[in-house]
Amino acid sequence: MSITPDFESLGRHGDIVIVGGGLAGLFCALKLAPRPVTVISAAPLGEGASTAWAQGGIAAAVGEGDTAESHAADTIAVGAGIVDEAVALGLAREAAPRIHDLLGYGVPFDRDLEGRLAVAREAAHSARRIVHVRGDMAGQAIITALTQAVRATPSIRVLEGWSAEALLTEGDAVSGLQLRKVGGSSTPVLIATSAVVLATGGIGHLYAVTTNPAEASGQGLAIAARAGALIADPEFVQFHPTAIMVGRDPAPLATEALRGEGATLINGAGERFMPALHPLAELAPRDIVARGVFAEVAAGRGAFLDATQALGTRFADEFPTVYESCVSAGIDPATQPIPIAPAAHYHMGGIAVDQHGRSSLAGLWAAGEVSSTGAHGANRLASNSLLEAVVYAARIAEDIAGREFAASKSRIDPAQVSRDDAHDLAQEQSLRTLMSAKVGVIRERSGLIDAVRTIAQLERNAASPALANSATAALLVATSALARTESRGAHYRADYPTEDPAQAQRTLTTLAEARARAAEFSSGAVILPFPTQPQTALV
């Protein structure tokens, strides 16, 4: 139920606060019922969450002849040598129960003529295992169903239109949150709570070309990092190779499932370019396809997704979301190739969490894209993101279920709280342009150094908490990208174009370390890589 906020009482009685209204946050709240929880969402439920934009669906080995072990093997292969194999297998084995949970909440997954769940194939999967809704409407259908379920659950309180801009701590434990009304008063509100689940999504909107909504600007990652939480793998940003370039922000997405159905990638001359780059051609891992598309665009030849032969007149019925995005921009995808470019899509990095979703701070859990579990490694396998969100949301709910939280005793001095929320849109756009140009699909040392210096200055001087948080998230990405002197998965360095076996480890860092590295760059000191960590050392 949506409520009028009573900030004096919120959190004082050991309440659990979930920040984020996407799949991970809503699923966790439902799994905790009937235990009282409060969900805080910057946008109205059903809006502003990357989940709603997801077209492909959820990867799950539910088809005939498919296995969790095969699913895990595909995940590990795509992750470029740094996937936590135990995490990947656990994720795959929990897929079927979570799909059935979603069915129970009313998600209308497609079925075949015999009533079994219909499954599609996407890039780098060895089997058809993507559970979907009307071809490309899974994300919206899932969010709609879960929003209705949450609103019908009496134990869930919903605060819409509030953003979390700071996480308060006492020692290494959570003690409260600083919230601000979105587009409203400049005065922040403080709440005391000793149990927080961050499910705030990713960082895609830090880039000028992205498939993510404006809310995906790294706020959750930043507030955890500013509170001292460990951050894992921030340099690994996945770029979706087929964003539809029709002048929209965010860019509409042409789902990978189109290529799974036989659509091809061509340049302006009508030539396919992926067969020369990888044996799987259009179904190669996303990082390889993204660089292939990027190269065609950068060379001035342009890049297009051609489904005229593979789908033709069936396009509108089988992929209605993509069809509408194209038609509304004057493109008929049944008869015309679709103009595309790579766009920031998913962040493999995030708040380092263990198998239960616990962060390094007591009382802080994280689920979904804001977290880093080790499941994706350097490159996420298609449609594993929604799966990870529901699996870890359920694990967090189970971990919390057996705990009692005392009322927070945090004593917060209002004089220490930032009250300036003046948001400079020009600075925000400048940051996004910088990230796309120098911390994007292809990176190199001089561009990364320029980016780090500029971002560090912006983080120090930003007037608004939101802009400062965006700069914090960007700084974590850029400093780690500069420190990883190799190419691995979605992280591609033009000056280090090959993998280095010595760096086949996950990155584990803190904001303090990132700021120290940025200061070294500014001073002109010789920069050494971040020490990478064996997977067992994470949290």
N, C-alpha and C positions, 0 to 999 in steps of 0.2 A: 504494500500500500504506500502511496506517496503521502508525505506528511509535511506539516509546517515545522521547520527545525526548532528543536529545543536544545540549544547547544550547551546549556548549563548541565543538563542531565545526561546528554549523549556521552557514552563512554565511561561514565562515573560508576556504573554498576557492572563493570566487567564485560561490556558489550564487545562484540566482534565487528570491526569496521572493514568493509571490502571497498576498495577504491577502484572503480572501473565497471562500466555497464556493458561490456562485451561478453563473448561466450564464456571465458574463464571466470569472470566475476559473477555472472548470473548463475552459471552451473554450480559454482561453489556455494552460493547462497542457498540454492535449492537443495543441495546435498546436505547442508547443515540443518535444514528444517527438521523439527520444529524449534531448534535453538534460535533465539533472537539474534538477528544480524542487521546491520545498517549498510546499505549499498549507496555509495556516493558516486554520482556520474556527472561529468561536465556537460554532457548533452542529454536530452531526453532519451529514455530507454528506447532502443531500436534505431537510434541515430548516432553518428559519430564514432561507431565502433568498426574497426577493420573487418571484424567477422562478417558484418553485413555485406561487405564488398567481395567476400570470397566466392568464387564461382565454381571451382572444381568440385569440392566436397571434402569428405573425410576419408583418409586412407585406412582400410581395415581388411584383413585377410578373411573375408567371409564368403568368397566365391569358391565354387567347386574346384578342388585340387590345390588351392592356395594354402599357405601356412604362415604362421607368425614368424617362423624362422626365415622363410624366404623374404618376407617383408623387412625383417631386421637386416638381412644381408644386403638388400637394396639400399636401405638407409645408410649402412656403414660404407658401402661402395661409393655413394655420392658424396659422403661427408669428408672425403679427401684425407683420410688418415688420422683424424682426431675425434671421431665419434666415440663416446663411451659405449662400448658394445653391450654391457649389461643394461644400461639405460635404454638403448634402442630395442633390445629384446623384450624388456619389461613393458615398454610402450606398445609394441606390436601385440603382445599377449593380452593386454587389457583393452584392446580396441573393440572387440565384439561386445563385451559387457557395457561399454560406454555407448555404443551405437544403440543398444537396446534401451538404455536409460533415456536417450534422446527420443526414441520412438515413444517411450512412455510419457514424455513431456509434450508429445504431439507433433514432432517433426515428421513431415510426410515424405520420407525417403522414397525414391522411385522403386518400383518392383517390376519383375518380368511377368510374362503371361502365366507362369505357374505360381506367382505370389512370392517368389524369393526376392531378396534385395537385389536390385540391378546394380551392376558394377561396371565402371568405365576404366580405361587405361590412360595414364598420363606419363610424361617423360621420365625415363630411367626406372620405371617400375617393370618388373619382369612378368607381371600378370595384371589382369583387369581387377582392380581392387579399390576403385574410388566410388564410394557410396554418395549419391548425388540426389538433387531435387530438380526435376524438369531440365535436366542437362546442365544448366549454368546458374541455378538460383538457390543453391544450397545455403550460402551464407545468410541471405535475407530470410529464407524460410526458417532456419535455425534460430536467428535472433527474434523473429516474430513469435515463434512458439515459446521460447524461453521467457520473453517479456510478458506474454500472457500468463504463463505459469507463475512468474515472480509476483505479478500484480494480484494474483489470486491466492497468494500464500500469506497468511496473517502474521507470521513470525518475521517477515522481511520488511524492513522499513527502507524507503527509497528517498534519497535527497538528490533531486535533479537540478542541474544548473550550477553546481558547485565544483570547483577544481581544487585539488590538493597541491599546494605549492611549497610545502616544507614538511619534513618528517622530524618530529621532536624526539630526543632521546635523553635518557639518564644513564651515563656510562655506556655500555654496549646493549642497552635494552630500549625498546620503543616506549615512549611516554605520551605521545600525542601527535596531533596533526594541525597544520595551519591550512585553513581553507579560505577561498575567496569566491564570492559570487561572480559567475561568468557574466561579463558585460554589465555589471551592476555597481554597487558601492565599492569605493576604493579601500574600504576598511576591511582587513582580514578578520577571520574568526578563528579562535583557538579551541580545540577540543582535546580532552584528556582521554587516552585509551592505551591499553597495554597489549592490544592484539590487533594487528593490521595485516590484511591481505592486499597486496598490490597486484592489480590486474588491469593496468593502464594502457597496455598496447605498446607499440614500437616507436620507431624514430623516423619513419619514411618521410614525414613532412619537413624534415630538416633539409630535404633535397628539393631543387626547383622542379624536377620532373618526378612525380611519384604517383602510385596508385592508392596511396593512403589518405584518409581524411585529415583535416587540419588538427584534430585532437591527437594524432600520432606524431607528436613533436618531442618525444623523449622526456616528458615531465616526470613520469614515474621512475625511470632509470636515474634521472638527475637527483631527485629528492632522496633516493636511497643512497646514492653515491655521496651526496653532501652530508648525509648522516653517518658515513663511514663504512657502508656496506661494501663487501667484496664484489667486484664486477668481473665477469668472465667473457672473453672472446669479443670485445667490442668492435674490433676491426672488420669482422665478417658481416657485410651487408649484402643481401641478395637483391639483384636487380632483375625484375621480370622482363624478359626479352620482348614481350609483345603488348606494350601499352599502346592504346589507340591515340594517335596524334591528331587531335581535332581542336586543339587550343583550349582544353579544359583543365582546371586544377581542382582536385586531382584528375589525372588522366584516366579515362575508362580503361578497363582491362579486357583484353581478348584472351579468354581462358586457354590454358595449355591443352585442355580437352579437345579443342579444335584441331590441334596438331595430332592428337591421339586418334582423331577420326580421319586423318589423311590430308589436312590442310598443309600447304607448303609455304616456305619462305623464299621470296624472290626479291631481286633488286629492281630498280627502275627500268632496266632493259628486259625484264621478264626472266632473268636467269636465276635458277636456284643456286645458293651459295653454301648451304650447310653440308651437302654431301662431301665437299672437298675438305671440310674441317673436322668431321667426326664420323665414324662408321654408322652411328645411329641417326645421323643427319638432323632432321627437325626434332627428333626425340632424344637428343643428347642432353646431358645435364644442363641446368639453367645457366650456369655461369659461362659455359662454352657457347651456348646459343646467344646469350646476351652480348658477349664480345663479338660474335659474328655479325649480329645486327648492328652493333655500335660501329664496327669497321665500315660497313656499307654506308651508313649515314654519314660518318666522318669523311668518307671518300667522295661524298656528294652524289652517290648513286641512289640513295634512298633505300628504304626497306619496306616490304609489304607482306602481309599475310594473305595468301590466296586460297580461299575455300570454294571457289567457283565450281571446280570439278568435284571435289570431295563431298560437298553438301548441296551447293546450288539452291534449288527451290526448297529444300528441306531446312535451310538455315533458320528461318524464322521460327519454326516449330521446335527445333532441337536446341537452339541457343537464343532464346528470346531476349535475354538481357543484352548480349553483345549486339544482336540485330537492332534493337532499339537505339543503342548508343551510336551505331553507325548511321542508321536512317535519319536520326535527328540532326546529324551533321551533314546530311546530303550524300551519304555513301550507301549504295545498295550492295551489301556483302555477298548476296547471291550471284551477282554479275560483275562485281568490281573487287579488285584487291584492296585490302585495308591498310592505310599508312600506319607504320608502327615505329617505336623506338624503345630502348631499354628505360625502365623507370625503377626508382627505389621502391622495393616491395616488402622485404621482410628482413628483420634483424636477428641473426643467429646468436649474437651476443646479448648480454643483459645482466641482471642481478644474479650472481652465482647462487644456486640453490642445490640442496641435496635431494635424495630420492623422495623425501616427504614434502618438498617445496619450501623447506626452511632456509632462510638466508643466514648470513653470518651475524645478524643482529637478533637478539632474543625478542620474541614477539612479532617478528616480521616474516611473513611468507610472501612468495611471489609466484604467479602462474600466468601462462600465456606468453605473449611475445616480449613482455618486459623482463622475463626471466631467461636464464641460460642453464639448461639442465644437462647439457652434453649430448643430447639426442641428435642434434643437427650437424655438429662438427663445423666444418668450414663451408658447407653448402647444404641447404635444406632440400630433402626429397619432397617432390610435389605432394600437396595435401596432407603432409604430416603436421602442419601447424595447428589445425583445428583439433586433430587427434591429441597432440601434446596438451593443448589447453584443457580438454575435458578430463584427460587422465590425471593431470596434476591438480586440477581443481578438486577432483574427487579424493585424491590422496591428501590434500590439505584439509579438506573437510573431515576426513577420517582422523588425521593427526590432531586436529583441534577438538574433535568430539569428546575425547577423553580428558580434556583439560578444563580447569576452572581458572578464570582470570580475576585477580583482585582488582577492585576499582583503582584506576591510576591515581597516584598521589602527586602527580606532576604539578609543580608550582611554576607557572609561566609568567615571566615579567613582560607585560604588554609593551613596555618601552623598547624592548629588544626586537620587536617584530617589525619587519618591513611593511610600510603602509603605502608605498608608491607603486601604483599599477599602471602608470603611463606606458603604453605599449607603442614602440616605434616600428611601424610597419615597414618602413624603408630599411631599417637595420635587419629586420627579420628576413626580408627578401634578399638582402645582400648576403646574409649567412647562407641561405638556401642556394643561391647562385654559386657561392664559393664552394660549398660542399659538392655540388654536382660537377663543377669544373675541376676540382683538385683532390677530392676524396671520393670519387665516383667509380665508374666501371673500370677505368684504367688509371693507375696511380703511379707517381714517380717522386723521387726524393725532393727535388726543388719545389715542386708544387705542394707537397705535403708540408714542408717547412714553412712556406708562406701561409698555408692554411692554419697551422698550429699557432703561429705568431699572431695572426689576425683574430683567431677564435679566443685565444687566451686574453687578449686585450678586451675583447667584447665581454667575456665572462666577468672580468674585473669591473668594467664600467657600465654594464647594462643597468638601466633605470628600473625596469620592471622585473619582478621575480620570474615571470613566464619566459622572458627573453634570456635572463641569466640561466635558467634551467635548460633551455634549448642549447645555449652555448656550452654548458657543462656536458651535456650528452654529446655534442659535436666534438668537444675536446677529447673525450674518452675515445671516440672513434678515430680521430685524426692522429693522436699520439701513438695509439697502438698500431695503426696502419703504417706509420713511419718506422716504428720499432721492429715490425716483422719484415725482415729483409729477405723475402722470398715471395713466390706466388703460390697460393694454395686455395683451392675452391673459389669462392666468390671474391677473395682478396687477390687482386692481380697487380703486380708491380712491373712496369715496363722496364725498369732498370734491374730487376731481379726476376726474370720471366720463368724460372723453373722452381720446383719444390726443393727445399733443403731438408734432408732427412733429420738433421740435428734440431730442426724447429718443428718436428711433428708432435707438438704438444699444445695443449690449450693455453691461452693467455689468462693469467689471473692478476688483477691489478686493483688499485684504489684511486680515488680522485686525487688524493694527496700525491701519489706517485705520478699521475698524469700531469698535475700542475708543476711538479718538480722537473719533469722532463721538458715541459713547455718553457720553463725558465732557462733550462740549459740551452734549448734551441735559440732562445732570444739572445743569450750571451755569446753564442757562437762556439760553445764547447763541443767536443767530440761526443757523439751520441752512441750509446750502446743499446742493444735491444733490451726490452723488458725480459726479465727471467721468465721462461715458460715453466709451467707446472705439470707434473704428472697428474693424470686424471684423479687418482686416489687422494690427492691433496686438496681437492676442491671441497670446501665447507665440511 
